[in-house]
Amino acid sequence: MRYALMVMASVLMSSPAFAQDAGLYLGLGFGQSDAKDACDGLPAGVMCDDSDTATKFFGGYRFNPNFAVEAGFTDLGRARFSGPGGFVDFESSGFEVMAVGMALVAAQAWLYAKLGLFLWDLDVKDGTGVIGDFSESGTEITYGFGVGFDFTRNFGARFEYQVYPDIGDDFTTGTSDVNVLGVNLLFRF
């Protein structure tokens, strides 16, 4: 039994996934954002497009095989309301700081979950001339989960689902949960 445990430990420790168990990484992400409840309760004749392309740039540090921290900038895209009188766009973006927990499930594949803060800005662009352009900002919790793959020692990818709840102001813009389904490319140093 002791011999079997020693063999298993040596195989796991020599695995390529453990070769990069710590260190700095940078990433770039793309995905589809959906402002989940942005189109609810609109009057007749108003059209709503609540999906857009989301992008993110981030960097992180992996302390060990199971824990990392990362920070970055995320552009969640826009939601557009349009009708005969013009349009109103709600564009959201912000900075996020996350703790990331990981679990290895195969030699080069891992599951992860993350939790952190999102410091958001919401810009309202009025194409109707009625309410005017303005901005709101705030801080909310964000969370996500996904699966990662290491293609080489220095390059990998993550497929993730992340939630940015309550973006907006209850009184001026209303709030919406923005969900992003996307892929991130990782570059390790």
C-alpha positions, 0 to 999 in steps of 0.5 A: 500500500505504501509503495502504491501511494508513493508511485501515485504521488510521484506520477501526480507531482511530475504531471505537466499541470503541476509544473506551473502550479504558481506564478504570474499570468495575463489573460484576454477574454471574449464572450456573450453578455446578456442583461437578464431582465433589462427588457422586462416591462417595456411599453408597446412599440419599444424594442430591446436588444439586451445581448452584446459582446463582452471583453475582458483583460486581466492579470493574476497570480497563482499561489499554488495549484488550488488558489489564485487572485486576479484583477482586470477590466471588463466591458460588458457591452450595451443594452439598447432600447429603441423606438420611433423617437430614437434610442437609449443605450446602457453601456456597462464596464468596470474593474474586478478583483477576484479570488479563484479556487481551482481543482485539478480533474485531469493532467491538463484540465481543471475546474474553478470557481471565483468570487470578488468585487466588481466596481462598475460604471454605467453610461446612459447615451440618450439618442432621443434628446429626452433624458440626456446622457449621464452615468452611474457607478457602484460596487457589487459582488461578482461570481463565476465558474468554469473549466480550464485547459492547459495546452502548453506550459505557458498557454491555456484557456478557460471556458466560463460563466460569470454573473455581474448582479445588480448593475445600475441604480434603482432610481435612475436606470433600474438594475439588471443582472448581466451574465457572460458566457465566454472564453478566456486565453491565459498566458503564463510567465 
